Amino acid sequence: MHQKTIKSKISFKGVTLHSGTISSIKLISAPANHGIVFSKVDVKSKNKIPANISSVKQAKLCTTIGNNEISISTIEHLMAAIAGYEIDNLLVEVQGDEIPILDGSSKEFSEAIAQTGFEVQSATKKYLNIEKTITVKDGSKFIVAEPTSKKNLEINYTIDFHDNFIKKQSKKIILDQKGFNEIYDSRTFCLQKDLEKIFKMGLARGGSLDNAIVVSNDKVLNQEGLRYKDEFVRHKILDCLGDLYLCGFPIIGKITCYQGGHELTHKLVSNLLSQKKAWSFLNTKNSILPRSKTDTSKNQLVVNL
């Protein structure tokens, strides 16, 4: 298989979840070995931010990337859509400081990308193959990356809210088209009792029942209810997928997570990339590809720990 980008430009506009402002973005095809790059078009200098782990600035309730001058927040749902279709090269032009939240999932991003279609490029596609088990813990929370005999990405996720409604949920997906279809439209969520704390942090100013599931005690406040009984854990997998793609390449391996989140996934990606013996490059013929300076410069595998 070769690298791919999208066939034509795609535009989105809408309210942002945390700042509550209106922002717009354009997805634009990019040449081979370009990688996924965000460009903040409302500033003149240093306006490009590679979508890689070195660019991550913070992970409080969303993933924010940036450089010394600018930042772009809430990229995880868009990144999940890009990862779901294994898009290698893309320029994301952003007018604003945050990606529109749309319906709170990757649904609109994914459906627009699928409708536009893909352009196959001449350069060889690379997969990051996990060779060694990497574990990151935070108290009882953990996330593990380990090798697999299967040539795909498997995510096995468990959440446990110790409440009367969400309770404990577990789900495993294999990242193929069927697996991605199981998670792409699962929405972000929160507990009503946590909203005051979130508002005090200056976040969720654009949140509403149109773009988030809100749980109050033993019921969902959204009139239409849930899309899936386990929509909560499905959305956590979606977030995880988007954050994992900050390694710069599709992953072959097994990811197991318990009570994780953005910060834990980011630490896993950093630790994985920093240990060169923990991974290798593969193509679809399962042969090991050599590394070169190009791998770190154009695809941004540089990790600053």
Buried (B, 14 or more C-beta within 10 A) or exposed (E): BEBBBBEEEBEBEBBBBBBBEEBBBBBBBBEBBBBBBBBBEEEEEEBEBBBBBBBBBBBBBBBBBBBEEBBBBBBBBBBBBBBBBBBBBBBBBBEBBBBBBBBBBBBBBBEBBBEBEBEEBEBBBBBBBBBBEBEBEEEEBBBBBBBBEEEBBBBBBBBBBEEEEBEEBEBBBBBEEEBBEBBBBBBBBBBEEEBEEBEEEEBBBBBBEBBBBBBEEEEBEBEEEBBBEBBBBBBBBBBBBBBBBBBBBBBBBBBBBBBBBBBBBBBBBBBBBBEEEBBBBBBEEEEEBEBEEEBBEBBBBBBEE
